[in-house]
Amino acid sequence: MTRRGGIAAALHGEAAGCRPGRAWFGGLALRRTAAIAACALAVDGFVGCTRSLVSGPDTGPGLRDFEMAWSFVDSLYPMLDGKGVDWDSVRAALLPRAEATSEGDILPVLVEMLGRLSEAHAYVKSAGGAVVYPHLPRRLLRDKHSFSPYLVRRYLVGPMRLAGGEKVEYGMLENNLGYLRLPTFDPNHMLDDFSQVMAFLESSDGLVIDIRNNNGGSRGNATRVVSRFLDAPLTYLLAFERDGVPRYVDPPVSPDPAHRYRKPVVVLINGAAVSAGDIFAEFMGALPNVTLVGDTTAGAACQDRDGLLGDLRLPGGALVHLPTRCALRFDGVPLEWYGVPPDVRVTQTEADVRAGRDPQLERAIALLGG
């Protein structure tokens, strides 16, 4: 299946090797009870409503926190059905442990509960401030050691240059090809001096943009980089919340009037490109002069929506966080879980790195005529 080859195959995991999801929009099964659906989604209103559903005068503090957190997820998390998570079965499996715990002992149960979501942006924060993320994407675990930024330097002609608070790396490859590595879209300094970076690269005959092992950050930073490659505004991705209704939540990405890189581009991706890295890969892959090379991105792309933050402070003091909005790829498949597959798949392993080779970069150079 090609990367833009449609929704049906991807929903059966053929594109990314994932569990199948259920059919999207129209067949989406929302399992909320009528009572929970009637609750306000604002946290302050939600807590009071939940108590009437799951708490009674004899409920112990550990069980009370568990029930409130379970109902909170059930009402807000958009991908329960898309990931095929039977949330009622999760409650049934963990309820005996919750019933047997005190308030201070409920944290491991909450961590395990959120872990069942396979959601990289979900976490539990203890009353003392310790944060636990229960899930790391399996593609991230597979690929995080299959790329070395130091190995890339062997392919450069001349020095590696730094910009953006040393968060951006760039230089030249053989045959007048440019190289740009974006290890993060963190909001701090990443775009400092970026105009100078693009001015240096604009005379190249082709460009490799490397987002392998990109740890995410600001989607605004990601789209500002995308704007350097646009001829016309690019419609933002549709997103959905727990109601399953797709809607546009951000304005189109506009071209940057100062610079427009017009030569062929290869974007290198792998399973350790997460969050804003997923979004960047999807945007760039939609452009006619861009080819995605490497392996499927992490698929960890659900985020918070302004005005609908997924934070619930429990009576026992712990806080549960989960994202409340999930974007769709341009072909209608969720970015979350499925990720962005490449146009040209090139598998790379730790053994390649140990052997001093970067097959993904080598393929990118070959595709650009190097």
N, C-alpha and C positions, 0 to 999 in steps of 0.2 A: 504493500500500500504506500502510495506517495504521501508526503507530509500534508498535502492539501486534499487528500483522497477521500474525505468525507467522514461522517460521524459514525456510521454503522460499524465499521471495522474497529475504530478506536474504542468504541464502547465495549467491544469484546476483547480489548487488550492487545490487539495485533500490532498496534503501532508502538506500544511502550512496554508490553509484557506485564500488564497490571491485572488486578482483579476486574471482572466486568462490573459495570455500573448498570443502573436501570435506565430505561428510555428517558430522554430529556423532554422538558416542557410540553405539556399536554398529557404525558403519562406519568409525570412526577408525583409520587405518592407522599403526601405530607401526613405524618402520623400524629400530629398534635391532637390532644383531646380538645373538646370544645371549651373546656374551662381554661386550659392554658392558652388557646388561641385568643380568648377574650382578654387575657392579661395585657397590660401595657408593656411594650418592649423596653422602655426606659428602666434602668436598673432599680431606681427607687420604687417605681410602681410594681416591678416584677416581684421583689422580695415579699412585699405584703401579700400579693396574690398567691404566691407559692405556699406560704405558710398554711393557707386554708386548704390547699390541696394535699400536702404531704406531711404536715406537722400536726401533732396532737398534744394534749397536755402531758402524755407519758413518754413522748419521744425523747431519747437521749441526745446529748449534744453532738456526738459523732454521727449518728443516723440523721439528725436534722440537717447538718451540713451536707452530707452525701445526697440526700433527697433534693435539697435546694439546688445543688450543683448539677445533678442529673437533669432536673427540669429546665434549668437555665440553658444547658446545651441543647436539649430537645426543642426548645423554642427558638434558638438563635442560629445554630450552626448550619450553614447552607448545604453542606456536602454529605449529610447523613445518608441520603438516598443514592447520591451519585457514587459513593464508595461502597454501597451495599451493606452499611452498618445496621445491624438489628439492635437498635438502642434499647428496646424493651428487654432483649436477652442480656445485654450488658448489665442492666439494672438487676435482673434476676440473679445473674452470676455473682455480683459483688455485694448484693444486699445482706447476705448472712455475715460477711466480714464487717460491713458497716454497722450492723446491729450489735456486734460484739465489741466495738471499739469505743473508746472515750474520745473526747474532743481533741486532745493532743495527739491521738494515735490515728486520726482519720486521714492524715496527709498521704501516706502510702496508697490508700484506697483511692483517693482523688487522683493521684498521679497515674495509677493503673487505669482508672476510668478514662481519663483524657488520652492515655496511650492507645486506647481502642479506636480513636478517631484517625490515627495515622496522620496527624496534622502537625506540621513543623512549627506553626506559629502559636500553638496552644501551650499554655504553661500554668503551673501552680506556684504561687508565692506564699511562703509561710508567714505567720504573724510577725516573725522576726526579720523578714525581708529576703530570705533565701529563695532563689528561683530555680525550678526544675522544669526542663523541657522534656516531656516523656517520649518524644519521637524524633528520629532523624530519618530523612528519606533514604530508602535503600539504594537509590542510584548515587546519592552523595557518598554513602559509605563505600560503594563499589569504586567510585572514580576519584575520590579525594587525593589518593596517592599515585594516580596514573598520569599526573601532569606536574612538571617542574618548571617554574619560571626561570630558573638558572640554566636549565638545558636550552631554553630558547635562545639565550645569548650566543650559543655556538652557531646559530643560523644567521646572525646579524652581520651586516657589513658596516663596521664602525661601532661606536659606543651605543649603549642603551641610555636614553635620555629620560629624565624624570620631570613631572609636573604635578600640579594639583596637590601640594603637600606630600609629594612622593607617592601619591595614590594612582597616578597614571604613568605608564611606561610606553615609550615609543622610540622608533628608530627605523633603519632601512634594512631590507633583505636584498638578496641578489636580484639582478635584472631590474633594478629600480622599482622594487615593490616596497610599499610602506608596511609598517607593523605598529599596531596600537593595542596595548593590553589594558583592560579595564578590570582590575581585581575586585572593585566594589563600586556601588552607586551611593555610598554613604554621603549624607548631605554636607559634611564638613570638608571643604576645600577641594572636593573632587573635580569641580569644574573651574577652579582657579587656573588661569593661563591656558584654558582650552583653545581659545582662538589662536594662540601662538602654536599650539600643537597641530591644529588643522592647517595652519599656514605652512608649517614645515612639511606636512604630508601631502599637500595638494598637488605638488609637482610629480608625485609618484604615478606609475602606470597602472597600479592596482593596489588594493589595500587589504591587509588581514587585520580584522578586529578580533581580539582574543578575549572572550569572557569565560573561559574555563576557570572553574573554582571561584567564580564571582559570588561573593557572600550576600548580595542583595543591597538593600538600602532604600533610597528615595526613588519612587517611580517617576517623580518629576525630573530628577537628574537623568534617569534613563531616557525619558522622552525628549529631553533637551539635546542629548547626543543624537537621537534619531532625527531630530529636526535638521541636522547638518546634511542629511542625505535625501531630503524630500524635495520634489518639484511642486507638489500641491499638498494641501492639508490632508492628513490621514485620520479617518474617523477612529475615535477611541474604541476600545473593546467594550462589548456588552458585559454586564455583570448581573449577578442575581443574589438575592438574600434568601432567607428561609422560606419566603412565600413562593420561591421558584419562578418569579416573573422576571424575565430579562429586561434590562433597561440600561441606557447610556448614563454613566455617572460622572464623566469628565468631558470637557470640550475636545474637539479634534486637535491633533498635534499639528502645529503650523510650521512651515519651512522657516529656517533661520535665514534672514535676508543677507547676512554678512558672508556666509560661506555655503557652498553647495558642492559636495564631492561627487563627481560625475563618472568616475572610472569604476571598473568592476570591483566588487567587494566580496570577500569571504569572511563570514563570522564563524569562529571556532567555538563550539559549545560542547559541554559534557554534563554528566549527571550531578556534578558539584556546582553548577550554575543555578542559583536558587532565587526565588522571590522576584525582586526587580530584574534579576538576570533572566528569569522565565519571560517576563514581560518584554524586555528588550529584544530577546531572540524572536519572539512572535511578531513584534513590529518590524524588525529588520527583515525577517523572512518574507514579509508581504511585499517587499520592494523588488522591482523587476531586475535590478542590477546586482542583487545580493544572493549569495548561495550559502546555506548553512551546512557546515561540515563538522563531523565528530559524532557525538552520541546524544541521546535524548536528555533534555534538561531535567532538573530534579522534580518539577511538578509540585512546588511548594509556593503557591502564588495567591492564596487567600489573604485578604488584608482587612483592616478596620475601615469602616466608613465613617466619615466625620458625622457626628451626631448620633451614631449608633455604635458605641464602643462596647466590646464584649468583655467587660470587667464586672465581676460579681464579688463583692466583699461579703464573706460568710460570717455568721454570728460568732463563730469560734476564732475569727481573726485572719484566716487564710483568704487569699484572693485567687479566683479562677479567671483565666483569660482565654478567649478564643476569638478568631477573626469572624467578622459578620458579613463579609461580602466576598464573592469569588468571581473572577473574570472568566469569560469564555474566549477561546481562540476564535479566529475569524471563520473557521469552518464549523463553529457551534459546539465544539467539544471543550469541556472545562480545562483551563490551564492546570488547576490543582489536580494532583494525582497522575494525570496523563502527560504533563510536560509538553515540550516542543520537540518533536523529532527532527532530525536533520534531513536535508535534501540528499546529501552524500554521507552515508554512514561509514565511519572509520573507527573501529574499536582500538582502544589504546589501553595498555596495562602497565602495572608496576614493573614488569619484566622489560618492557620497552624503555622505560626511564633508566633502569639499571644498566641497560645496554647502550645508553647514550643516544637514543633515537626518539624522535617525536613524529610518529607517522601521520598524525592529524595535521600538523603544521606542514609536513612534506607534501601532503595531498593538496592543501590550500595553495602552496607555492606552485605546484604543477597545474592546478586549475586556472591560476592567474597567468600562466605562461612563463613561469620561472624555470 
